[in-house]
C-alpha cells in the first residue's frame, strides 16, 4: 500500500496577509511597549533614532476592532503603489488585448536561437534596474508579459519570476548607488555615498553572475520538472496559435515602445527629480491612452478595455495595501522599537566579526515587521553603526549586513505584498516559491558575507 505525500499548503495570500495583521495585533499585547528618542533629519525629512535612547512607555495594545480597521487604513496609506499597479497593469493589459504583445513574443521566440542568452539578458537588465532605482512593485504589471516570454522559449513561471523579481531584488540589495537601500543606509551610518567603491561594484557583479547562473540552472530545471509532473493548463498548440506573428511588426513594436516608455523618464526622475509612484502612474496613464489611440479603437471602446485590463491587477494591488496594515499595527502598538532593541542588544556581547555577521539574520528578522527597506535603514542604521564602533569594526559591515539581511529577504517575507502579488499572477504557491528561492538567496548572501569579512 502506498500513501500520497502531503505537502504543506499555505493559505491564500490575502488570508496570509490578514493573518499577519492579527499576529501583529497579538504582539502589541505580548511585548512591552517602548520607543527610541528621535530627532528630525532636515536633509531627508525623516525622524532618526538616537542610539541608546530606548525606553519603555505606557502600553497601547491594538484591539480586534483597531486591527480590522488597520487593513483599509493600510490600503489607504499605500494608495500611491495601489494606483501604479492598477494603471500600469491596465496599460500592459491593453497592449495584450491588441495582440501586439503575443505576436512580438512569438517573433522573439522564433528568432531566439539561444534561449538561454535571452534569459540571461533579461535577468541582467532587471538586475541593473534594481541597482539603479530599487525596481520592485513596478514589476507586477510586467508579470503577464514575462510569463509569455518564458513560455515561448520553453520555460515557465519560476524562470519568469527569477529573471525579473529575483534579479531586481539582487540588484537592489547590492546596487552601490541605489538611493533606497545602500544610499540611505550609508547616509544614516554617516559614511560617504560610495564607501569602498571597488568592493561594492565587485559585490554587485558577483551577485549578478550568481543569480544569472541560478536562473539558468535551477529555475529552468524547476519549470521543466513541474511541467513533467503535471499537465499545463494551456496546451502548446494554444500558445503557438495565440503567438503567431501576424499583423504589422512595425506597429506592434511601436505599441510596445509606447507602453515601456514611462520607465525611461521615471528612472531619471527618481534619481534626479525626487519622483515617486504618482509620477509613474501619470506616465502610464498617458502611455495607456496612446496605446488605445494608436491601436485604432474608438474612444469609448478603448476606455472600456483599459478599465477591463485593470481588473486582474485589483487583487495584487490590495495585497500591497493589506501588507502595510501590518506595520501600521506594530507602529501604533509601539512595539517595533522594542523588537529592534531586543534583537540588537545581544550583539554587544558577541565577538566582533561574529557580531557583524549576526547583523544579517537580525536585519532579516526585522524585515518581517518593517517591510520598507528605506524605513528599515532609517530605523536600524543609527543603532547598528555606533555598535560597530563599540566592537571596533568598520561601519560598512553594518551597511552590508543591512543590504543582505533586509534587501535579499524581499525574496522571502510574506509581509511583502508585492511579492505575494507577483506570485499570485504567476500562479506560483508561496511554499513552492520558498523551496525554489531560499537556496539561491543563501548562495548570493555569501557575497555579502565575504564583503563583511573584508571591511570588518
Rosetta blueprint (number, residue, H / E / L):
1 X L
2 X L
3 X L
4 X L
5 X L
6 X L
7 X L
8 X L
9 X L
10 X L
11 X L
12 X L
13 X H
14 X H
15 X H
16 X H
17 X H
18 X H
19 X H
20 X H
21 X H
22 X H
23 X H
24 X H
25 X H
26 X H
27 X H
28 X H
29 X H
30 X H
31 X L
32 X L
33 X L
34 X E
35 X E
36 X L
37 X L
38 X E
39 X E
40 X E
41 X E
42 X L
43 X L
44 X L
45 X L
46 X E
47 X E
48 X E
49 X E
50 X L
51 X L
52 X L
53 X L
54 X L
55 X E
56 X E
57 X L
58 X L
59 X L
60 X L
61 X L
62 X L
63 X L
64 X H
65 X H
66 X H
67 X H
68 X H
69 X H
70 X H
71 X H
72 X H
73 X H
74 X H
75 X H
76 X H
77 X H
78 X L
79 X H
80 X H
81 X H
82 X H
83 X H
84 X H
85 X H
86 X H
87 X H
88 X H
89 X H
90 X H
91 X H
92 X H
93 X H
94 X H
95 X H
96 X H
97 X H
98 X L
99 X L
100 X H
101 X H
102 X H
103 X H
104 X H
105 X H
106 X H
107 X H
108 X H
109 X H
110 X H
111 X H
112 X L
113 X L
114 X L
115 X H
116 X H
117 X H
118 X H
119 X H
120 X H
121 X H
122 X H
123 X H
124 X H
125 X H
126 X H
127 X H
128 X H
129 X H
130 X H
131 X H
132 X H
133 X H
134 X L
135 X L
136 X L
137 X H
138 X H
139 X H
140 X H
141 X H
142 X H
143 X H
144 X H
145 X H
146 X H
147 X H
148 X H
149 X H
150 X H
151 X H
152 X H
153 X L
154 X L
155 X L
156 X L
157 X H
158 X H
159 X H
160 X H
161 X H
162 X H
163 X H
164 X H
165 X H
166 X H
167 X H
168 X H
169 X H
170 X H
171 X H
172 X H
173 X H
174 X H
175 X L
176 X L
177 X L
178 X L
179 X L
180 X L
181 X L
182 X H
183 X H
184 X H
185 X H
186 X H
187 X H
188 X H
189 X L
190 X L
191 X L
192 X L
193 X L
194 X L
195 X L
196 X L
197 X H
198 X H
199 X H
200 X H
201 X H
202 X H
203 X H
204 X H
205 X H
206 X H
207 X H
208 X H
209 X H
210 X H
211 X H
212 X H
213 X H
214 X H
215 X H
216 X H
217 X H
218 X H
219 X H
220 X H
221 X H
222 X H
223 X H
224 X H
225 X H
226 X H
227 X H
228 X H
229 X H
230 X L
231 X L
232 X L
233 X L
234 X L
235 X L
236 X H
237 X H
238 X H
239 X H
240 X H
241 X H
242 X H
243 X L
244 X L
245 X L
246 X L
247 X L
248 X L
249 X H
250 X H
251 X H
252 X H
253 X H
254 X H
255 X H
256 X H
257 X H
258 X H
259 X H
260 X H
261 X L
262 X H
263 X H
264 X H
265 X H
266 X H
267 X H
268 X H
269 X H
270 X H
271 X H
272 X H
273 X L
274 X L
275 X L
276 X L
277 X H
278 X H
279 X H
280 X H
281 X H
282 X H
283 X H
284 X H
285 X H
286 X H
287 X H
288 X H
289 X H
290 X H
291 X H
292 X H
293 X H
294 X H
295 X L
296 X L
297 X L
298 X L
299 X H
300 X H
301 X H
302 X H
303 X H
304 X H
305 X H
306 X H
307 X H
308 X H
309 X H
310 X H
311 X H
312 X H
313 X H
314 X H
315 X H
316 X H
317 X H
318 X H
319 X H
320 X H
321 X H
322 X H
323 X H
324 X H
325 X H
326 X H
327 X H
328 X H
329 X H
330 X H
331 X H
332 X H
333 X L
334 X L
335 X L
336 X H
337 X H
338 X H
339 X H
340 X H
341 X H
342 X H
343 X H
344 X H
345 X H
346 X H
347 X H
348 X H
349 X H
350 X L
351 X L
352 X H
353 X H
354 X H
355 X H
356 X H
357 X H
358 X H
359 X H
360 X H
361 X H
362 X H
363 X H
364 X H
365 X H
366 X H
367 X H
368 X H
369 X H
370 X L
371 X L
372 X L
373 X H
374 X H
375 X H
376 X H
377 X H
378 X H
379 X H
380 X H
381 X H
382 X H
383 X H
384 X H
385 X H
386 X H
387 X H
388 X H
389 X H
390 X H
391 X H
392 X L
393 X L
394 X L
395 X H
396 X H
397 X H
398 X H
399 X H
400 X H
401 X H
402 X H
403 X H
404 X H
405 X H
406 X H
407 X H
408 X H
409 X H
410 X H
411 X H
412 X L
413 X L
414 X L
415 X L
416 X L
417 X H
418 X H
419 X H
420 X H
421 X H
422 X H
423 X H
424 X H
425 X H
426 X H
427 X L
428 X L
429 X L
430 X H
431 X H
432 X H
433 X H
434 X H
435 X H
436 X H
437 X H
438 X H
439 X H
440 X H
441 X H
442 X H
443 X H
444 X H
445 X H
446 X H
447 X H
448 X H
449 X H
450 X H
451 X H
452 X H
453 X H
454 X H
455 X H
456 X L
